[in-house]
Amino acid sequence: MADSSFDVVSKVDKMEAENAVNQARKEVEQRYDFKGTQASVEWSGEKILLKASSEERVAAILDVVQSKFIKRGISLKSLDAGEPFPSGKEFRVEVALKNGIAQDEAKKINKIIRDEAPKSVKSQIQGDELRVQSKSRDDLQQTISILKAADVDVDLQFINFR
């Protein structure tokens, strides 16, 4: 019998992210506490750019954006929000979306699989994702539950289970 396998990836659905940003922008435009603060939420290339007249307002906008991402089913581990920085008369925050598993995180996940998963489970790093293989599908499902319970800094999805 051939080995069963699955891939561990970390990807953000671009359409869901755009929908979350659009919802946040509409809420910021309509909320009374953002009137007169030049508050805005917009895409700037691959990043989300938040602008407001004060550091507190831009932090409040970041909170709105995070709540919209949660409602759309996107984990906050997928967001990489920078610190507020002044730019002219306004404050800005750049929020990047994390796609793919970084090499050091992949090594941590690999170590978790080696230490805690059943011995028949093998894993290997393939670019920005991991391939996990075993002869037993039950061992693979147990590995998935171990990884879901593990405390890693990236949002993990499990795809191509076969």
VMD Tcl script that builds the backbone (N, CA, C; Angstrom):
set m [mol new atoms 486]
animate dup $m
set s [atomselect $m all]
$s set {name element resname resid chain x y z} {
  {N N MET 1 A 0.844 -1.189 0.000}
  {CA C MET 1 A 0.000 0.000 0.000}
  {C C MET 1 A 0.891 1.255 0.000}
  {N N ALA 2 A 0.512 2.244 -0.770}
  {CA C ALA 2 A 1.290 3.482 -0.873}
  {C C ALA 2 A 1.122 4.331 0.384}
  {N N ASP 3 A 2.092 5.184 0.603}
  {CA C ASP 3 A 2.025 6.079 1.757}
  {C C ASP 3 A 0.899 7.087 1.584}
  {N N SER 4 A 0.237 7.410 2.678}
  {CA C SER 4 A -0.722 8.512 2.697}
  {C C SER 4 A 0.040 9.776 3.070}
  {N N SER 5 A -0.479 10.933 2.672}
  {CA C SER 5 A 0.230 12.164 2.984}
  {C C SER 5 A -0.733 13.341 3.050}
  {N N PHE 6 A -0.230 14.439 3.598}
  {CA C PHE 6 A -0.922 15.720 3.542}
  {C C PHE 6 A 0.124 16.814 3.571}
  {N N ASP 7 A -0.289 18.024 3.170}
  {CA C ASP 7 A 0.608 19.170 3.169}
  {C C ASP 7 A 0.193 20.139 4.264}
  {N N VAL 8 A 1.175 20.714 4.936}
  {CA C VAL 8 A 0.933 21.764 5.920}
  {C C VAL 8 A 1.337 23.078 5.259}
  {N N VAL 9 A 0.359 24.002 5.131}
  {CA C VAL 9 A 0.626 25.280 4.472}
  {C C VAL 9 A 0.109 26.413 5.341}
  {N N SER 10 A 0.494 27.620 4.980}
  {CA C SER 10 A -0.025 28.815 5.632}
  {C C SER 10 A -0.327 29.824 4.533}
  {N N LYS 11 A -1.594 29.893 4.146}
  {CA C LYS 11 A -1.985 30.780 3.063}
  {C C LYS 11 A -3.200 31.598 3.488}
  {N N VAL 12 A -3.274 32.821 2.972}
  {CA C VAL 12 A -4.413 33.695 3.232}
  {C C VAL 12 A -5.204 33.792 1.940}
  {N N ASP 13 A -6.513 33.570 2.025}
  {CA C ASP 13 A -7.378 33.719 0.866}
  {C C ASP 13 A -7.456 35.203 0.510}
  {N N LYS 14 A -6.940 35.555 -0.651}
  {CA C LYS 14 A -6.835 36.967 -1.066}
  {C C LYS 14 A -8.211 37.631 -1.122}
  {N N MET 15 A -9.212 36.928 -1.620}
  {CA C MET 15 A -10.560 37.526 -1.721}
  {C C MET 15 A -11.151 37.791 -0.341}
  {N N GLU 16 A -10.965 36.865 0.586}
  {CA C GLU 16 A -11.465 37.081 1.947}
  {C C GLU 16 A -10.755 38.266 2.592}
  {N N ALA 17 A -9.450 38.393 2.339}
  {CA C ALA 17 A -8.695 39.521 2.894}
  {C C ALA 17 A -9.203 40.837 2.309}
  {N N GLU 18 A -9.465 40.870 0.995}
  {CA C GLU 18 A -9.991 42.086 0.368}
  {C C GLU 18 A -11.365 42.437 0.928}
  {N N ASN 19 A -12.209 41.417 1.122}
  {CA C ASN 19 A -13.531 41.664 1.697}
  {C C ASN 19 A -13.420 42.231 3.105}
  {N N ALA 20 A -12.513 41.691 3.910}
  {CA C ALA 20 A -12.326 42.187 5.279}
  {C C ALA 20 A -11.853 43.636 5.263}
  {N N VAL 21 A -10.919 43.970 4.362}
  {CA C VAL 21 A -10.412 45.343 4.275}
  {C C VAL 21 A -11.530 46.289 3.822}
  {N N ASN 22 A -12.335 45.865 2.853}
  {CA C ASN 22 A -13.440 46.711 2.389}
  {C C ASN 22 A -14.460 46.946 3.495}
  {N N GLN 23 A -14.780 45.905 4.268}
  {CA C GLN 23 A -15.709 46.075 5.387}
  {C C GLN 23 A -15.138 47.032 6.432}
  {N N ALA 24 A -13.852 46.900 6.717}
  {CA C ALA 24 A -13.211 47.782 7.700}
  {C C ALA 24 A -13.229 49.223 7.194}
  {N N ARG 25 A -12.944 49.420 5.902}
  {CA C ARG 25 A -12.938 50.774 5.334}
  {C C ARG 25 A -14.325 51.408 5.450}
  {N N LYS 26 A -15.372 50.648 5.143}
  {CA C LYS 26 A -16.742 51.175 5.252}
  {C C LYS 26 A -17.078 51.549 6.684}
  {N N GLU 27 A -16.680 50.688 7.638}
  {CA C GLU 27 A -16.977 50.987 9.041}
  {C C GLU 27 A -16.228 52.234 9.507}
  {N N VAL 28 A -14.955 52.374 9.121}
  {CA C VAL 28 A -14.163 53.541 9.514}
  {C C VAL 28 A -14.766 54.818 8.932}
  {N N GLU 29 A -15.243 54.748 7.672}
  {CA C GLU 29 A -15.845 55.926 7.044}
  {C C GLU 29 A -17.143 56.340 7.728}
  {N N GLN 30 A -17.876 55.387 8.300}
  {CA C GLN 30 A -19.194 55.682 8.862}
  {C C GLN 30 A -19.181 55.966 10.357}
  {N N ARG 31 A -18.164 55.502 11.075}
  {CA C ARG 31 A -18.188 55.654 12.534}
  {C C ARG 31 A -17.958 57.097 12.947}
  {N N TYR 32 A -18.719 57.510 13.942}
  {CA C TYR 32 A -18.687 58.890 14.428}
  {C C TYR 32 A -17.335 59.239 15.047}
  {N N ASP 33 A -16.729 58.304 15.787}
  {CA C ASP 33 A -15.469 58.621 16.466}
  {C C ASP 33 A -14.287 58.779 15.504}
  {N N PHE 34 A -14.465 58.434 14.227}
  {CA C PHE 34 A -13.406 58.633 13.238}
  {C C PHE 34 A -13.631 59.870 12.373}
  {N N LYS 35 A -14.723 60.599 12.609}
  {CA C LYS 35 A -14.991 61.810 11.810}
  {C C LYS 35 A -13.928 62.866 12.102}
  {N N GLY 36 A -13.394 63.477 11.051}
  {CA C GLY 36 A -12.418 64.545 11.208}
  {C C GLY 36 A -11.022 64.099 11.585}
  {N N THR 37 A -10.737 62.797 11.520}
  {CA C THR 37 A -9.405 62.311 11.880}
  {C C THR 37 A -8.619 61.861 10.654}
  {N N GLN 38 A -9.132 62.117 9.467}
  {CA C GLN 38 A -8.517 61.662 8.215}
  {C C GLN 38 A -8.213 60.166 8.267}
  {N N ALA 39 A -9.105 59.393 8.870}
  {CA C ALA 39 A -8.896 57.952 9.020}
  {C C ALA 39 A -9.182 57.250 7.702}
  {N N SER 40 A -8.290 56.317 7.321}
  {CA C SER 40 A -8.522 55.548 6.101}
  {C C SER 40 A -7.849 54.180 6.196}
  {N N VAL 41 A -8.421 53.255 5.421}
  {CA C VAL 41 A -7.895 51.899 5.296}
  {C C VAL 41 A -7.823 51.618 3.806}
  {N N GLU 42 A -6.634 51.236 3.309}
  {CA C GLU 42 A -6.516 50.978 1.874}
  {C C GLU 42 A -5.394 49.987 1.600}
  {N N TRP 43 A -5.477 49.353 0.417}
  {CA C TRP 43 A -4.411 48.469 -0.036}
  {C C TRP 43 A -3.286 49.319 -0.593}
  {N N SER 44 A -2.077 48.961 -0.262}
  {CA C SER 44 A -0.893 49.628 -0.797}
  {C C SER 44 A 0.035 48.523 -1.306}
  {N N GLY 45 A -0.180 48.088 -2.535}
  {CA C GLY 45 A 0.566 46.953 -3.066}
  {C C GLY 45 A 0.098 45.675 -2.402}
  {N N GLU 46 A 1.003 44.977 -1.737}
  {CA C GLU 46 A 0.642 43.744 -1.031}
  {C C GLU 46 A 0.358 43.994 0.445}
  {N N LYS 47 A 0.421 45.244 0.884}
  {CA C LYS 47 A 0.205 45.576 2.294}
  {C C LYS 47 A -1.076 46.388 2.451}
  {N N ILE 48 A -1.577 46.418 3.674}
  {CA C ILE 48 A -2.736 47.240 4.021}
  {C C ILE 48 A -2.194 48.456 4.750}
  {N N LEU 49 A -2.579 49.642 4.300}
  {CA C LEU 49 A -2.083 50.881 4.889}
  {C C LEU 49 A -3.208 51.537 5.689}
  {N N LEU 50 A -2.954 51.776 6.980}
  {CA C LEU 50 A -3.915 52.428 7.865}
  {C C LEU 50 A -3.392 53.823 8.175}
  {N N LYS 51 A -4.246 54.843 8.039}
  {CA C LYS 51 A -3.835 56.226 8.308}
  {C C LYS 51 A -4.846 56.894 9.237}
  {N N ALA 52 A -4.333 57.767 10.120}
  {CA C ALA 52 A -5.193 58.579 10.981}
  {C C ALA 52 A -4.366 59.741 11.512}
  {N N SER 53 A -5.062 60.714 12.140}
  {CA C SER 53 A -4.378 61.924 12.603}
  {C C SER 53 A -3.622 61.729 13.911}
  {N N SER 54 A -3.927 60.663 14.677}
  {CA C SER 54 A -3.217 60.437 15.939}
  {C C SER 54 A -2.880 58.947 16.086}
  {N N GLU 55 A -1.948 58.686 16.984}
  {CA C GLU 55 A -1.511 57.306 17.205}
  {C C GLU 55 A -2.644 56.454 17.782}
  {N N GLU 56 A -3.471 57.049 18.655}
  {CA C GLU 56 A -4.584 56.311 19.253}
  {C C GLU 56 A -5.632 55.932 18.210}
  {N N ARG 57 A -5.908 56.867 17.287}
  {CA C ARG 57 A -6.911 56.608 16.235}
  {C C ARG 57 A -6.440 55.504 15.292}
  {N N VAL 58 A -5.148 55.516 14.938}
  {CA C VAL 58 A -4.652 54.480 14.032}
  {C C VAL 58 A -4.655 53.111 14.734}
  {N N ALA 59 A -4.447 53.092 16.042}
  {CA C ALA 59 A -4.540 51.840 16.803}
  {C C ALA 59 A -5.984 51.342 16.829}
  {N N ALA 60 A -6.943 52.278 16.916}
  {CA C ALA 60 A -8.366 51.905 16.886}
  {C C ALA 60 A -8.745 51.348 15.508}
  {N N ILE 61 A -8.183 51.928 14.454}
  {CA C ILE 61 A -8.453 51.417 13.104}
  {C C ILE 61 A -7.895 50.006 12.960}
  {N N LEU 62 A -6.701 49.770 13.503}
  {CA C LEU 62 A -6.102 48.436 13.469}
  {C C LEU 62 A -7.004 47.431 14.171}
  {N N ASP 63 A -7.611 47.834 15.279}
  {CA C ASP 63 A -8.538 46.973 16.002}
  {C C ASP 63 A -9.750 46.623 15.135}
  {N N VAL 64 A -10.274 47.610 14.409}
  {CA C VAL 64 A -11.415 47.372 13.508}
  {C C VAL 64 A -11.017 46.380 12.419}
  {N N VAL 65 A -9.842 46.578 11.823}
  {CA C VAL 65 A -9.371 45.686 10.750}
  {C C VAL 65 A -9.216 44.260 11.285}
  {N N GLN 66 A -8.624 44.120 12.478}
  {CA C GLN 66 A -8.448 42.788 13.052}
  {C C GLN 66 A -9.784 42.104 13.313}
  {N N SER 67 A -10.781 42.863 13.792}
  {CA C SER 67 A -12.085 42.254 14.050}
  {C C SER 67 A -12.741 41.792 12.753}
  {N N LYS 68 A -12.559 42.536 11.672}
  {CA C LYS 68 A -13.128 42.138 10.377}
  {C C LYS 68 A -12.438 40.880 9.847}
  {N N PHE 69 A -11.117 40.777 10.052}
  {CA C PHE 69 A -10.411 39.572 9.613}
  {C C PHE 69 A -10.898 38.355 10.395}
  {N N ILE 70 A -11.138 38.515 11.696}
  {CA C ILE 70 A -11.638 37.404 12.507}
  {C C ILE 70 A -13.017 36.970 12.005}
  {N N LYS 71 A -13.890 37.942 11.716}
  {CA C LYS 71 A -15.232 37.619 11.227}
  {C C LYS 71 A -15.192 36.894 9.888}
  {N N ARG 72 A -14.175 37.166 9.055}
  {CA C ARG 72 A -14.043 36.518 7.753}
  {C C ARG 72 A -13.311 35.186 7.851}
  {N N GLY 73 A -12.951 34.762 9.067}
  {CA C GLY 73 A -12.315 33.459 9.255}
  {C C GLY 73 A -10.825 33.433 8.978}
  {N N ILE 74 A -10.171 34.598 9.032}
  {CA C ILE 74 A -8.725 34.664 8.818}
  {C C ILE 74 A -8.061 34.876 10.174}
  {N N SER 75 A -7.117 34.013 10.506}
  {CA C SER 75 A -6.449 34.086 11.799}
  {C C SER 75 A -5.569 35.333 11.891}
  {N N LEU 76 A -5.488 35.897 13.082}
  {CA C LEU 76 A -4.628 37.068 13.294}
  {C C LEU 76 A -3.152 36.707 13.201}
  {N N LYS 77 A -2.820 35.403 13.256}
  {CA C LYS 77 A -1.439 34.987 13.063}
  {C C LYS 77 A -0.986 35.263 11.631}
  {N N SER 78 A -1.943 35.453 10.720}
  {CA C SER 78 A -1.617 35.729 9.317}
  {C C SER 78 A -1.328 37.205 9.075}
  {N N LEU 79 A -1.593 38.045 10.078}
  {CA C LEU 79 A -1.346 39.482 9.935}
  {C C LEU 79 A -0.041 39.846 10.619}
  {N N ASP 80 A 0.728 40.703 9.975}
  {CA C ASP 80 A 1.975 41.199 10.551}
  {C C ASP 80 A 1.875 42.722 10.611}
  {N N ALA 81 A 1.346 43.236 11.724}
  {CA C ALA 81 A 1.127 44.678 11.864}
  {C C ALA 81 A 2.381 45.337 12.421}
  {N N GLY 82 A 2.798 46.404 11.752}
  {CA C GLY 82 A 3.953 47.160 12.215}
  {C C GLY 82 A 3.555 48.123 13.322}
  {N N GLU 83 A 4.514 48.878 13.785}
  {CA C GLU 83 A 4.259 49.897 14.799}
  {C C GLU 83 A 3.773 51.182 14.125}
  {N N PRO 84 A 2.931 51.977 14.817}
  {CA C PRO 84 A 2.518 53.268 14.248}
  {C C PRO 84 A 3.733 54.189 14.075}
  {N N PHE 85 A 3.826 54.800 12.911}
  {CA C PHE 85 A 4.925 55.738 12.675}
  {C C PHE 85 A 4.364 57.023 12.087}
  {N N PRO 86 A 4.946 58.177 12.476}
  {CA C PRO 86 A 4.465 59.455 11.956}
  {C C PRO 86 A 4.913 59.652 10.511}
  {N N SER 87 A 4.010 60.247 9.722}
  {CA C SER 87 A 4.328 60.570 8.331}
  {C C SER 87 A 3.656 61.904 8.034}
  {N N GLY 88 A 4.413 62.949 8.123}
  {CA C GLY 88 A 3.818 64.277 7.950}
  {C C GLY 88 A 2.946 64.608 9.140}
  {N N LYS 89 A 1.685 64.941 8.862}
  {CA C LYS 89 A 0.754 65.283 9.946}
  {C C LYS 89 A -0.093 64.092 10.386}
  {N N GLU 90 A 0.193 62.914 9.863}
  {CA C GLU 90 A -0.626 61.748 10.208}
  {C C GLU 90 A 0.245 60.602 10.713}
  {N N PHE 91 A -0.427 59.624 11.307}
  {CA C PHE 91 A 0.249 58.413 11.742}
  {C C PHE 91 A -0.195 57.280 10.824}
  {N N ARG 92 A 0.722 56.354 10.560}
  {CA C ARG 92 A 0.431 55.235 9.666}
  {C C ARG 92 A 0.852 53.921 10.311}
  {N N VAL 93 A 0.150 52.864 9.903}
  {CA C VAL 93 A 0.522 51.497 10.266}
  {C C VAL 93 A 0.441 50.672 8.990}
  {N N GLU 94 A 1.484 49.901 8.716}
  {CA C GLU 94 A 1.462 48.980 7.580}
  {C C GLU 94 A 1.217 47.578 8.113}
  {N N VAL 95 A 0.245 46.887 7.506}
  {CA C VAL 95 A -0.098 45.531 7.896}
  {C C VAL 95 A 0.191 44.618 6.712}
  {N N ALA 96 A 1.081 43.664 6.901}
  {CA C ALA 96 A 1.419 42.719 5.836}
  {C C ALA 96 A 0.705 41.397 6.095}
  {N N LEU 97 A 0.373 40.694 5.027}
  {CA C LEU 97 A -0.222 39.367 5.127}
  {C C LEU 97 A 0.888 38.336 4.993}
  {N N LYS 98 A 0.912 37.373 5.905}
  {CA C LYS 98 A 1.932 36.331 5.865}
  {C C LYS 98 A 1.416 35.160 5.042}
  {N N ASN 99 A 2.114 34.852 3.969}
  {CA C ASN 99 A 1.818 33.681 3.149}
  {C C ASN 99 A 3.032 32.777 3.141}
  {N N GLY 100 A 2.811 31.498 3.351}
  {CA C GLY 100 A 3.916 30.552 3.373}
  {C C GLY 100 A 4.491 30.412 4.768}
  {N N ILE 101 A 5.195 29.326 4.962}
  {CA C ILE 101 A 5.816 29.051 6.255}
  {C C ILE 101 A 7.298 29.376 6.125}
  {N N ALA 102 A 7.784 30.269 6.974}
  {CA C ALA 102 A 9.202 30.635 6.957}
  {C C ALA 102 A 10.055 29.422 7.338}
  {N N GLN 103 A 11.309 29.440 6.913}
  {CA C GLN 103 A 12.204 28.300 7.112}
  {C C GLN 103 A 12.366 27.933 8.587}
  {N N ASP 104 A 12.530 28.942 9.472}
  {CA C ASP 104 A 12.713 28.634 10.894}
  {C C ASP 104 A 11.439 28.064 11.506}
  {N N GLU 105 A 10.267 28.564 11.090}
  {CA C GLU 105 A 8.996 28.009 11.583}
  {C C GLU 105 A 8.811 26.582 11.077}
  {N N ALA 106 A 9.191 26.331 9.826}
  {CA C ALA 106 A 9.075 24.983 9.262}
  {C C ALA 106 A 9.937 24.003 10.051}
  {N N LYS 107 A 11.110 24.445 10.469}
  {CA C LYS 107 A 11.988 23.582 11.266}
  {C C LYS 107 A 11.371 23.283 12.633}
  {N N LYS 108 A 10.714 24.307 13.240}
  {CA C LYS 108 A 10.032 24.088 14.527}
  {C C LYS 108 A 8.914 23.056 14.378}
  {N N ILE 109 A 8.129 23.204 13.300}
  {CA C ILE 109 A 7.016 22.267 13.066}
  {C C ILE 109 A 7.567 20.866 12.819}
  {N N ASN 110 A 8.637 20.774 12.050}
  {CA C ASN 110 A 9.291 19.493 11.785}
  {C C ASN 110 A 9.737 18.837 13.091}
  {N N LYS 111 A 10.296 19.625 14.001}
  {CA C LYS 111 A 10.758 19.105 15.286}
  {C C LYS 111 A 9.582 18.617 16.135}
  {N N ILE 112 A 8.463 19.367 16.103}
  {CA C ILE 112 A 7.261 18.938 16.840}
  {C C ILE 112 A 6.787 17.587 16.311}
  {N N ILE 113 A 6.782 17.429 14.983}
  {CA C ILE 113 A 6.339 16.168 14.383}
  {C C ILE 113 A 7.286 15.034 14.794}
  {N N ARG 114 A 8.593 15.277 14.745}
  {CA C ARG 114 A 9.568 14.234 15.127}
  {C C ARG 114 A 9.416 13.836 16.594}
  {N N ASP 115 A 9.201 14.827 17.469}
  {CA C ASP 115 A 9.167 14.547 18.903}
  {C C ASP 115 A 7.846 13.953 19.389}
  {N N GLU 116 A 6.705 14.448 18.851}
  {CA C GLU 116 A 5.415 14.114 19.442}
  {C C GLU 116 A 4.551 13.186 18.592}
  {N N ALA 117 A 4.753 13.167 17.287}
  {CA C ALA 117 A 3.910 12.350 16.414}
  {C C ALA 117 A 4.339 10.887 16.492}
  {N N PRO 118 A 3.469 9.983 16.048}
  {CA C PRO 118 A 3.862 8.565 16.002}
  {C C PRO 118 A 5.121 8.367 15.155}
  {N N LYS 119 A 5.880 7.312 15.462}
  {CA C LYS 119 A 7.191 7.116 14.829}
  {C C LYS 119 A 7.098 6.834 13.331}
  {N N SER 120 A 5.948 6.371 12.837}
  {CA C SER 120 A 5.821 6.059 11.408}
  {C C SER 120 A 5.665 7.317 10.547}
  {N N VAL 121 A 5.465 8.455 11.188}
  {CA C VAL 121 A 5.221 9.709 10.456}
  {C C VAL 121 A 6.552 10.362 10.086}
  {N N LYS 122 A 6.674 10.704 8.798}
  {CA C LYS 122 A 7.866 11.396 8.298}
  {C C LYS 122 A 7.434 12.729 7.712}
  {N N SER 123 A 8.281 13.758 7.866}
  {CA C SER 123 A 7.951 15.060 7.293}
  {C C SER 123 A 9.171 15.641 6.617}
  {N N GLN 124 A 8.915 16.456 5.589}
  {CA C GLN 124 A 10.010 17.130 4.901}
  {C C GLN 124 A 9.551 18.501 4.454}
  {N N ILE 125 A 10.494 19.444 4.454}
  {CA C ILE 125 A 10.212 20.824 4.063}
  {C C ILE 125 A 10.314 20.917 2.548}
  {N N GLN 126 A 9.272 21.493 1.923}
  {CA C GLN 126 A 9.268 21.696 0.475}
  {C C GLN 126 A 8.955 23.158 0.204}
  {N N GLY 127 A 9.992 23.973 0.108}
  {CA C GLY 127 A 9.788 25.395 -0.134}
  {C C GLY 127 A 9.157 26.058 1.074}
  {N N ASP 128 A 7.937 26.603 0.898}
  {CA C ASP 128 A 7.259 27.272 2.006}
  {C C ASP 128 A 6.120 26.427 2.572}
  {N N GLU 129 A 6.212 25.104 2.398}
  {CA C GLU 129 A 5.230 24.202 2.992}
  {C C GLU 129 A 5.916 22.918 3.444}
  {N N LEU 130 A 5.174 22.075 4.172}
  {CA C LEU 130 A 5.702 20.805 4.651}
  {C C LEU 130 A 4.860 19.665 4.101}
  {N N ARG 131 A 5.502 18.579 3.725}
  {CA C ARG 131 A 4.797 17.365 3.317}
  {C C ARG 131 A 4.970 16.359 4.437}
  {N N VAL 132 A 3.869 15.794 4.906}
  {CA C VAL 132 A 3.892 14.821 5.999}
  {C C VAL 132 A 3.375 13.497 5.447}
  {N N GLN 133 A 4.127 12.396 5.669}
  {CA C GLN 133 A 3.774 11.095 5.105}
  {C C GLN 133 A 3.790 10.020 6.176}
  {N N SER 134 A 2.948 9.006 5.945}
  {CA C SER 134 A 2.920 7.838 6.810}
  {C C SER 134 A 2.140 6.742 6.096}
  {N N LYS 135 A 2.344 5.483 6.507}
  {CA C LYS 135 A 1.541 4.392 5.940}
  {C C LYS 135 A 0.138 4.386 6.543}
  {N N SER 136 A 0.019 4.891 7.771}
  {CA C SER 136 A -1.254 4.853 8.488}
  {C C SER 136 A -1.962 6.208 8.439}
  {N N ARG 137 A -3.189 6.217 7.948}
  {CA C ARG 137 A -3.972 7.460 7.915}
  {C C ARG 137 A -4.324 7.913 9.334}
  {N N ASP 138 A -4.502 6.958 10.240}
  {CA C ASP 138 A -4.809 7.309 11.631}
  {C C ASP 138 A -3.655 8.081 12.267}
  {N N ASP 139 A -2.418 7.673 11.946}
  {CA C ASP 139 A -1.256 8.389 12.460}
  {C C ASP 139 A -1.219 9.817 11.911}
  {N N LEU 140 A -1.601 9.980 10.649}
  {CA C LEU 140 A -1.620 11.321 10.050}
  {C C LEU 140 A -2.672 12.202 10.726}
  {N N GLN 141 A -3.846 11.622 11.003}
  {CA C GLN 141 A -4.880 12.405 11.675}
  {C C GLN 141 A -4.450 12.774 13.090}
  {N N GLN 142 A -3.748 11.883 13.748}
  {CA C GLN 142 A -3.223 12.186 15.082}
  {C C GLN 142 A -2.181 13.305 14.988}
  {N N THR 143 A -1.371 13.294 13.930}
  {CA C THR 143 A -0.373 14.342 13.722}
  {C C THR 143 A -1.045 15.692 13.498}
  {N N ILE 144 A -2.140 15.706 12.732}
  {CA C ILE 144 A -2.882 16.952 12.504}
  {C C ILE 144 A -3.385 17.508 13.835}
  {N N SER 145 A -3.935 16.661 14.685}
  {CA C SER 145 A -4.443 17.148 15.978}
  {C C SER 145 A -3.301 17.647 16.860}
  {N N ILE 146 A -2.129 17.026 16.777}
  {CA C ILE 146 A -0.962 17.499 17.544}
  {C C ILE 146 A -0.558 18.888 17.056}
  {N N LEU 147 A -0.519 19.077 15.730}
  {CA C LEU 147 A -0.117 20.373 15.176}
  {C C LEU 147 A -1.138 21.462 15.474}
  {N N LYS 148 A -2.428 21.107 15.493}
  {CA C LYS 148 A -3.454 22.100 15.838}
  {C C LYS 148 A -3.291 22.566 17.277}
  {N N ALA 149 A -2.880 21.661 18.164}
  {CA C ALA 149 A -2.718 22.001 19.575}
  {C C ALA 149 A -1.388 22.703 19.844}
  {N N ALA 150 A -0.434 22.568 18.935}
  {CA C ALA 150 A 0.899 23.159 19.141}
  {C C ALA 150 A 0.824 24.683 19.045}
  {N N ASP 151 A 1.728 25.322 19.768}
  {CA C ASP 151 A 1.788 26.783 19.773}
  {C C ASP 151 A 2.847 27.250 18.779}
  {N N VAL 152 A 2.409 27.512 17.531}
  {CA C VAL 152 A 3.328 28.014 16.500}
  {C C VAL 152 A 2.871 29.414 16.097}
  {N N ASP 153 A 3.784 30.179 15.510}
  {CA C ASP 153 A 3.508 31.578 15.188}
  {C C ASP 153 A 2.845 31.791 13.839}
  {N N VAL 154 A 2.472 30.730 13.152}
  {CA C VAL 154 A 1.806 30.874 11.855}
  {C C VAL 154 A 0.469 30.145 11.890}
  {N N ASP 155 A -0.438 30.594 11.032}
  {CA C ASP 155 A -1.740 29.959 10.891}
  {C C ASP 155 A -1.567 28.758 9.963}
  {N N LEU 156 A -1.876 27.554 10.453}
  {CA C LEU 156 A -1.643 26.342 9.667}
  {C C LEU 156 A -2.934 25.835 9.040}
  {N N GLN 157 A -2.838 25.429 7.776}
  {CA C GLN 157 A -3.919 24.719 7.111}
  {C C GLN 157 A -3.359 23.383 6.637}
  {N N PHE 158 A -4.238 22.388 6.560}
  {CA C PHE 158 A -3.838 21.049 6.162}
  {C C PHE 158 A -4.586 20.706 4.881}
  {N N ILE 159 A -3.832 20.507 3.797}
  {CA C ILE 159 A -4.463 20.275 2.494}
  {C C ILE 159 A -3.912 19.003 1.861}
  {N N ASN 160 A -4.554 18.566 0.775}
  {CA C ASN 160 A -4.118 17.401 -0.027}
  {C C ASN 160 A -3.999 16.129 0.799}
  {N N PHE 161 A -4.959 15.897 1.698}
  {CA C PHE 161 A -4.929 14.660 2.492}
  {C C PHE 161 A -5.324 13.524 1.582}
  {N N ARG 162 A -4.381 12.605 1.327}
  {CA C ARG 162 A -4.697 11.450 0.465}
  {C C ARG 162 A -4.006 10.205 0.956}
}
mol reanalyze $m
mol bondsrecalc $m
mol representation Tube
mol addrep $m
